[in-house]
Amino acid sequence: MTDARRRWRFVWSVTVWWVLLALALWLLGKTLDQPTSLAACAGSAALLVAGGEVGDGLRRRLRARRRGP
């Protein structure tokens, strides 16, 4: 897979996770009768997705370091 295709695949993957998580948070808030806005849920989802991607990157880096050069 080329770098450009890998990059687009990553962008689409993160975007889909962000949208799904934002909708899930919004629907959960509506279900629990909490005052939620879709914008606030989208912001929270962005932070959660960013944290997850950073954690995944660290996990991959540590795994590669353990395997050795």
VEXLUMDO-728078 format. One record per atom (N, C-alpha, C): residue number from 1; residue in three letters; x negated, y negated, z negated. Coordinates in steps of 0.02 Angstrom, whole numbers, padded with zeros to 5 digits. Layout:
BEGIN
<r k="NUM" r="ALA" c1="X" c2="Y" c3="Z"/>
...
//
This chain:
BEGIN
<r k="1" r="MET" c1="-00043" c2="00058" c3="00000"/>
<r k="1" r="MET" c1="00000" c2="00000" c3="00000"/>
<r k="1" r="MET" c1="-00045" c2="-00062" c3="00000"/>
<r k="2" r="THR" c1="-00027" c2="-00110" c3="00041"/>
<r k="2" r="THR" c1="-00068" c2="-00171" c3="00045"/>
<r k="2" r="THR" c1="-00056" c2="-00215" c3="-00016"/>
<r k="3" r="ASP" c1="-00101" c2="-00262" c3="-00026"/>
<r k="3" r="ASP" c1="-00094" c2="-00308" c3="-00082"/>
<r k="3" r="ASP" c1="-00031" c2="-00350" c3="-00077"/>
<r k="4" r="ALA" c1="-00014" c2="-00372" c3="-00017"/>
<r k="4" r="ALA" c1="00046" c2="-00413" c3="-00008"/>
<r k="4" r="ALA" c1="00109" c2="-00373" c3="-00025"/>
<r k="5" r="ARG" c1="00112" c2="-00311" c3="-00003"/>
<r k="5" r="ARG" c1="00170" c2="-00269" c3="-00018"/>
<r k="5" r="ARG" c1="00174" c2="-00255" c3="-00093"/>
<r k="6" r="ARG" c1="00117" c2="-00243" c3="-00124"/>
<r k="6" r="ARG" c1="00116" c2="-00230" c3="-00196"/>
<r k="6" r="ARG" c1="00139" c2="-00291" c3="-00234"/>
<r k="7" r="ARG" c1="00118" c2="-00349" c3="-00212"/>
<r k="7" r="ARG" c1="00138" c2="-00411" c3="-00246"/>
<r k="7" r="ARG" c1="00213" c2="-00422" c3="-00240"/>
<r k="8" r="TRP" c1="00241" c2="-00413" c3="-00180"/>
<r k="8" r="TRP" c1="00313" c2="-00422" c3="-00171"/>
<r k="8" r="TRP" c1="00353" c2="-00371" c3="-00210"/>
<r k="9" r="ARG" c1="00327" c2="-00310" c3="-00214"/>
<r k="9" r="ARG" c1="00361" c2="-00259" c3="-00252"/>
<r k="9" r="ARG" c1="00363" c2="-00278" c3="-00326"/>
<r k="10" r="PHE" c1="00307" c2="-00304" c3="-00351"/>
<r k="10" r="PHE" c1="00304" c2="-00327" c3="-00420"/>
<r k="10" r="PHE" c1="00352" c2="-00384" c3="-00433"/>
<r k="11" r="VAL" c1="00354" c2="-00433" c3="-00388"/>
<r k="11" r="VAL" c1="00398" c2="-00491" c3="-00395"/>
<r k="11" r="VAL" c1="00471" c2="-00468" c3="-00396"/>
<r k="12" r="TRP" c1="00490" c2="-00425" c3="-00350"/>
<r k="12" r="TRP" c1="00559" c2="-00400" c3="-00349"/>
<r k="12" r="TRP" c1="00576" c2="-00361" c3="-00411"/>
<r k="13" r="SER" c1="00530" c2="-00320" c3="-00434"/>
<r k="13" r="SER" c1="00541" c2="-00280" c3="-00493"/>
<r k="13" r="SER" c1="00553" c2="-00325" c3="-00555"/>
<r k="14" r="VAL" c1="00510" c2="-00373" c3="-00564"/>
<r k="14" r="VAL" c1="00517" c2="-00419" c3="-00622"/>
<r k="14" r="VAL" c1="00581" c2="-00459" c3="-00616"/>
<r k="15" r="THR" c1="00599" c2="-00482" c3="-00556"/>
<r k="15" r="THR" c1="00659" c2="-00521" c3="-00546"/>
<r k="15" r="THR" c1="00722" c2="-00480" c3="-00562"/>
<r k="16" r="VAL" c1="00723" c2="-00418" c3="-00539"/>
<r k="16" r="VAL" c1="00781" c2="-00375" c3="-00552"/>
<r k="16" r="VAL" c1="00787" c2="-00362" c3="-00627"/>
<r k="17" r="TRP" c1="00731" c2="-00348" c3="-00661"/>
<r k="17" r="TRP" c1="00733" c2="-00337" c3="-00734"/>
<r k="17" r="TRP" c1="00758" c2="-00399" c3="-00770"/>
<r k="18" r="TRP" c1="00735" c2="-00457" c3="-00748"/>
<r k="18" r="TRP" c1="00755" c2="-00520" c3="-00779"/>
<r k="18" r="TRP" c1="00830" c2="-00532" c3="-00772"/>
<r k="19" r="VAL" c1="00856" c2="-00522" c3="-00712"/>
<r k="19" r="VAL" c1="00928" c2="-00533" c3="-00700"/>
<r k="19" r="VAL" c1="00970" c2="-00483" c3="-00741"/>
<r k="20" r="LEU" c1="00950" c2="-00420" c3="-00739"/>
<r k="20" r="LEU" c1="00988" c2="-00369" c3="-00776"/>
<r k="20" r="LEU" c1="00987" c2="-00382" c3="-00851"/>
<r k="21" r="LEU" c1="00929" c2="-00400" c3="-00877"/>
<r k="21" r="LEU" c1="00924" c2="-00414" c3="-00948"/>
<r k="21" r="LEU" c1="00963" c2="-00476" c3="-00968"/>
<r k="22" r="ALA" c1="00961" c2="-00528" c3="-00926"/>
<r k="22" r="ALA" c1="01000" c2="-00589" c3="-00940"/>
<r k="22" r="ALA" c1="01074" c2="-00574" c3="-00941"/>
<r k="23" r="LEU" c1="01098" c2="-00535" c3="-00893"/>
<r k="23" r="LEU" c1="01169" c2="-00517" c3="-00892"/>
<r k="23" r="LEU" c1="01188" c2="-00474" c3="-00952"/>
<r k="24" r="ALA" c1="01144" c2="-00427" c3="-00970"/>
<r k="24" r="ALA" c1="01157" c2="-00384" c3="-01028"/>
<r k="24" r="ALA" c1="01161" c2="-00426" c3="-01092"/>
<r k="25" r="LEU" c1="01116" c2="-00472" c3="-01101"/>
<r k="25" r="LEU" c1="01118" c2="-00515" c3="-01160"/>
<r k="25" r="LEU" c1="01181" c2="-00559" c3="-01161"/>
<r k="26" r="TRP" c1="01199" c2="-00585" c3="-01104"/>
<r k="26" r="TRP" c1="01258" c2="-00627" c3="-01099"/>
<r k="26" r="TRP" c1="01322" c2="-00587" c3="-01114"/>
<r k="27" r="LEU" c1="01326" c2="-00527" c3="-01085"/>
<r k="27" r="LEU" c1="01385" c2="-00485" c3="-01097"/>
<r k="27" r="LEU" c1="01388" c2="-00462" c3="-01170"/>
<r k="28" r="LEU" c1="01330" c2="-00447" c3="-01199"/>
<r k="28" r="LEU" c1="01328" c2="-00428" c3="-01269"/>
<r k="28" r="LEU" c1="01352" c2="-00485" c3="-01313"/>
<r k="29" r="GLY" c1="01331" c2="-00546" c3="-01298"/>
<r k="29" r="GLY" c1="01353" c2="-00604" c3="-01335"/>
<r k="29" r="GLY" c1="01428" c2="-00615" c3="-01328"/>
<r k="30" r="LYS" c1="01454" c2="-00606" c3="-01268"/>
<r k="30" r="LYS" c1="01527" c2="-00614" c3="-01258"/>
<r k="30" r="LYS" c1="01565" c2="-00559" c3="-01295"/>
<r k="31" r="THR" c1="01538" c2="-00498" c3="-01295"/>
<r k="31" r="THR" c1="01571" c2="-00443" c3="-01329"/>
<r k="31" r="THR" c1="01574" c2="-00454" c3="-01404"/>
<r k="32" r="LEU" c1="01522" c2="-00483" c3="-01432"/>
<r k="32" r="LEU" c1="01518" c2="-00495" c3="-01504"/>
<r k="32" r="LEU" c1="01547" c2="-00563" c3="-01524"/>
<r k="33" r="ASP" c1="01579" c2="-00597" c3="-01477"/>
<r k="33" r="ASP" c1="01609" c2="-00663" c3="-01489"/>
<r k="33" r="ASP" c1="01559" c2="-00714" c3="-01516"/>
<r k="34" r="GLN" c1="01499" c2="-00713" c3="-01488"/>
<r k="34" r="GLN" c1="01448" c2="-00761" c3="-01505"/>
<r k="34" r="GLN" c1="01448" c2="-00817" c3="-01453"/>
<r k="35" r="PRO" c1="01434" c2="-00879" c3="-01474"/>
<r k="35" r="PRO" c1="01432" c2="-00933" c3="-01425"/>
<r k="35" r="PRO" c1="01368" c2="-00929" c3="-01383"/>
<r k="36" r="THR" c1="01373" c2="-00901" c3="-01324"/>
<r k="36" r="THR" c1="01315" c2="-00892" c3="-01282"/>
<r k="36" r="THR" c1="01325" c2="-00928" c3="-01215"/>
<r k="37" r="SER" c1="01271" c2="-00951" c3="-01187"/>
<r k="37" r="SER" c1="01273" c2="-00978" c3="-01119"/>
<r k="37" r="SER" c1="01227" c2="-00934" c3="-01077"/>
<r k="38" r="LEU" c1="01244" c2="-00930" c3="-01014"/>
<r k="38" r="LEU" c1="01204" c2="-00890" c3="-00969"/>
<r k="38" r="LEU" c1="01133" c2="-00917" c3="-00963"/>
<r k="39" r="ALA" c1="01125" c2="-00983" c3="-00967"/>
<r k="39" r="ALA" c1="01058" c2="-01013" c3="-00963"/>
<r k="39" r="ALA" c1="01015" c2="-00993" c3="-01023"/>
<r k="40" r="ALA" c1="01044" c2="-00993" c3="-01082"/>
<r k="40" r="ALA" c1="01007" c2="-00973" c3="-01142"/>
<r k="40" r="ALA" c1="00987" c2="-00899" c3="-01137"/>
<r k="41" r="CYS" c1="01033" c2="-00858" c3="-01113"/>
<r k="41" r="CYS" c1="01018" c2="-00787" c3="-01106"/>
<r k="41" r="CYS" c1="00964" c2="-00776" c3="-01053"/>
<r k="42" r="ALA" c1="00965" c2="-00815" c3="-01000"/>
<r k="42" r="ALA" c1="00914" c2="-00810" c3="-00948"/>
<r k="42" r="ALA" c1="00845" c2="-00829" c3="-00976"/>
<r k="43" r="GLY" c1="00843" c2="-00880" c3="-01018"/>
<r k="43" r="GLY" c1="00780" c2="-00900" c3="-01050"/>
<r k="43" r="GLY" c1="00754" c2="-00846" c3="-01096"/>
<r k="44" r="SER" c1="00798" c2="-00817" c3="-01136"/>
<r k="44" r="SER" c1="00777" c2="-00763" c3="-01181"/>
<r k="44" r="SER" c1="00754" c2="-00703" c3="-01142"/>
<r k="45" r="ALA" c1="00789" c2="-00688" c3="-01088"/>
<r k="45" r="ALA" c1="00770" c2="-00631" c3="-01046"/>
<r k="45" r="ALA" c1="00702" c2="-00643" c3="-01014"/>
<r k="46" r="ALA" c1="00688" c2="-00705" c3="-00994"/>
<r k="46" r="ALA" c1="00623" c2="-00720" c3="-00964"/>
<r k="46" r="ALA" c1="00567" c2="-00709" c3="-01015"/>
<r k="47" r="LEU" c1="00578" c2="-00729" c3="-01077"/>
<r k="47" r="LEU" c1="00528" c2="-00718" c3="-01129"/>
<r k="47" r="LEU" c1="00517" c2="-00644" c3="-01142"/>
<r k="48" r="LEU" c1="00572" c2="-00606" c3="-01144"/>
<r k="48" r="LEU" c1="00566" c2="-00534" c3="-01156"/>
<r k="48" r="LEU" c1="00531" c2="-00499" c3="-01099"/>
<r k="49" r="VAL" c1="00547" c2="-00518" c3="-01037"/>
<r k="49" r="VAL" c1="00514" c2="-00486" c3="-00979"/>
<r k="49" r="VAL" c1="00440" c2="-00505" c3="-00977"/>
<r k="50" r="ALA" c1="00424" c2="-00568" c3="-00991"/>
<r k="50" r="ALA" c1="00354" c2="-00589" c3="-00991"/>
<r k="50" r="ALA" c1="00315" c2="-00552" c3="-01045"/>
<r k="51" r="GLY" c1="00344" c2="-00546" c3="-01104"/>
<r k="51" r="GLY" c1="00311" c2="-00508" c3="-01158"/>
<r k="51" r="GLY" c1="00301" c2="-00435" c3="-01139"/>
<r k="52" r="GLY" c1="00350" c2="-00406" c3="-01107"/>
<r k="52" r="GLY" c1="00344" c2="-00337" c3="-01085"/>
<r k="52" r="GLY" c1="00290" c2="-00328" c3="-01033"/>
<r k="53" r="GLU" c1="00285" c2="-00374" c3="-00987"/>
<r k="53" r="GLU" c1="00234" c2="-00369" c3="-00934"/>
<r k="53" r="GLU" c1="00164" c2="-00378" c3="-00964"/>
<r k="54" r="VAL" c1="00157" c2="-00423" c3="-01012"/>
<r k="54" r="VAL" c1="00092" c2="-00432" c3="-01045"/>
<r k="54" r="VAL" c1="00073" c2="-00369" c3="-01083"/>
<r k="55" r="GLY" c1="00120" c2="-00341" c3="-01119"/>
<r k="55" r="GLY" c1="00108" c2="-00279" c3="-01155"/>
<r k="55" r="GLY" c1="00089" c2="-00222" c3="-01109"/>
<r k="56" r="ASP" c1="00123" c2="-00217" c3="-01052"/>
<r k="56" r="ASP" c1="00108" c2="-00164" c3="-01004"/>
<r k="56" r="ASP" c1="00038" c2="-00174" c3="-00975"/>
<r k="57" r="GLY" c1="00020" c2="-00236" c3="-00961"/>
<r k="57" r="GLY" c1="-00047" c2="-00250" c3="-00935"/>
<r k="57" r="GLY" c1="-00101" c2="-00232" c3="-00985"/>
<r k="58" r="LEU" c1="-00090" c2="-00248" c3="-01049"/>
<r k="58" r="LEU" c1="-00138" c2="-00229" c3="-01101"/>
<r k="58" r="LEU" c1="-00144" c2="-00154" c3="-01108"/>
<r k="59" r="ARG" c1="-00086" c2="-00120" c3="-01105"/>
<r k="59" r="ARG" c1="-00087" c2="-00047" c3="-01111"/>
<r k="59" r="ARG" c1="-00126" c2="-00016" c3="-01053"/>
<r k="60" r="ARG" c1="-00116" c2="-00040" c3="-00993"/>
<r k="60" r="ARG" c1="-00153" c2="-00014" c3="-00935"/>
<r k="60" r="ARG" c1="-00228" c2="-00028" c3="-00941"/>
<r k="61" r="ARG" c1="-00245" c2="-00088" c3="-00964"/>
<r k="61" r="ARG" c1="-00315" c2="-00106" c3="-00971"/>
<r k="61" r="ARG" c1="-00350" c2="-00063" c3="-01023"/>
<r k="62" r="LEU" c1="-00316" c2="-00051" c3="-01080"/>
<r k="62" r="LEU" c1="-00345" c2="-00009" c3="-01132"/>
<r k="62" r="LEU" c1="-00352" c2="00063" c3="-01109"/>
<r k="63" r="ARG" c1="-00303" c2="00088" c3="-01072"/>
<r k="63" r="ARG" c1="-00307" c2="00156" c3="-01046"/>
<r k="63" r="ARG" c1="-00365" c2="00163" c3="-00997"/>
<r k="64" r="ALA" c1="-00375" c2="00113" c3="-00954"/>
<r k="64" r="ALA" c1="-00431" c2="00116" c3="-00906"/>
<r k="64" r="ALA" c1="-00497" c2="00111" c3="-00943"/>
<r k="65" r="ARG" c1="-00501" c2="00072" c3="-00996"/>
<r k="65" r="ARG" c1="-00563" c2="00066" c3="-01034"/>
<r k="65" r="ARG" c1="-00580" c2="00132" c3="-01068"/>
<r k="66" r="ARG" c1="-00529" c2="00167" c3="-01095"/>
<r k="66" r="ARG" c1="-00541" c2="00231" c3="-01128"/>
<r k="66" r="ARG" c1="-00566" c2="00284" c3="-01079"/>
<r k="67" r="ARG" c1="-00544" c2="00281" c3="-01018"/>
<r k="67" r="ARG" c1="-00565" c2="00330" c3="-00967"/>
<r k="67" r="ARG" c1="-00638" c2="00319" c3="-00948"/>
<r k="68" r="GLY" c1="-00662" c2="00260" c3="-00957"/>
<r k="68" r="GLY" c1="-00732" c2="00245" c3="-00942"/>
<r k="68" r="GLY" c1="-00741" c2="00218" c3="-00872"/>
<r k="69" r="PRO" c1="-00803" c2="00198" c3="-00857"/>
<r k="69" r="PRO" c1="-00816" c2="00166" c3="-00792"/>
<r k="69" r="PRO" c1="-00815" c2="00214" c3="-00734"/>
//
